[in-house]
Amino acid sequence: MMFPYCRCPYLLSTKPIYPYFMPYTWYFSNIINLPVKDLYETYTRNVHFSPLQSHILPEWPHDSKDEKYYLSLDPSPSTKLLRQTRSHDELNNIETAFRALIETDLEKALYLINHETLPFTSLFWLRHDIEKHGVFDQLSLRNRTALSIVNEILLGKRDTLSMPCSYCDYIQTVHSVLKWILETGSIDDGLSNDYDQVLDITAVLLIKIYRDKTILSTISDMIFKRYTKGHFINDLVWAFFQSHDPNSLIFIADHLKSEEPKEIELARKLLRFCPSIDDHSKTLEEYTAFTDWLKENSSFLSFTGESFQQSTNPMPYVVILEAKYLYKTVDLLTGRSFEAFTENESLLLDEYKELDNDTKILLANFSYRLHQRDLSSWKTWIDYPIEKQLSIAKSNREVR
């Protein structure tokens, strides 16, 4: 059964759903609207396939005499090519050195660019030199897949890769590469508009297509770092909420404890749908109050799909008060109860709908806490007429 809704932090009467309003839908319409369950199950069929092992690296060419390139391109953890978080100047120096190396010692250049510890930033920055020198086919499967994804996002070019694996394995390859792009590339977020666009769409694909929740912490960190710098965050916030995971809100709530005022400001804005979030409260108290609220209401939350594309104060989740009152778990995406109503529950619900919102909240909260404290007393209380329920709730006394 679908519960009714009204527009407030607890309940929506005209619940807005935005399943098709998403960043870059115009480009990924053929992918983004595939049945997620079917695609994800296909991906999980071969859990042992590792796309990053498909390219065997040659032995390091020790006999090369180009010692000057060892300083900037040596494949050790301290190498600049393989290191993360670089400035534009350093990346330009890497590009100059790689361009010279690829012309004098192709084997060494390919060894470095295909090295397993290479961060996505380096590959992205060197992509034009790779294309210019025609060495795309000599790249590892990871790098070829990553550059094909970049070209598809930025240029609309759809490459047909020569895949040394089945389509099921290829789905996993793309997943692994997308995670590599985001996890190693997020450190250099803000490098350029094109770079950020690639990261944004990568996050969308990981969440919407692969339902990968392991990267939510990374996305959350990116959102708050961008906000403190005044950069665009709407698409990343949309992707984060599209995980449909209320527990992920803890990643946002953690920033209430930050010493950075801008992070606290954004955390409050994103969690405004929770009544315990108050600009005038102490942040540690807000954090504790929010985690308590989430624990109490998680079984009764419904996802609205709302984000910054629709509102400056988005309300991505609402508490279905009727469900909390009757202690019925609801489907997060539909707001429908998983359980059938008894005849008495249906009658109570009809009366409950006619109450004002404050009274609904009072009864719902009392019902939940009584259920948690004493199930037997709750069963007695819920069978009373609603007037008697309300009298007991107002006096906050035990059921007799």
Secondary structure, DSSP 8 states (H G I E B T S, - for coil): -B----SSSS--SS----SS--TTHHHHHHHHTS-HHHHHHHHTT-TT--GGGSS------TT---HHHHHHH-SSTT-TTT-SS--HHHHHHHHHHHHHHHHH-HHHHHHHHT-TT--HHHHHHTHHHHHHTT-GGGS-HHHHHHHHHHHHHHT--------SS-HHHHHHHHHHHHHHHHHHHGGGTTS-HHHHHHHHHHHHHHHHTT--GGGHHHHHHHHHHHHHHT---HHHHHHHHTT--GGGHHHHHGGGG-S-HHHHHHHHHHTTTSTT--TTS-HHHHHHHHHHHHHHHGGGEEE----TTT-SS---EEE-HHHHHHT--B-TTT-BBSS---HHHHHHHHHHHTS-HHHHHHHHHHHHHHHHH-HHHHHHHHTS-HHHHHHHHHHT----
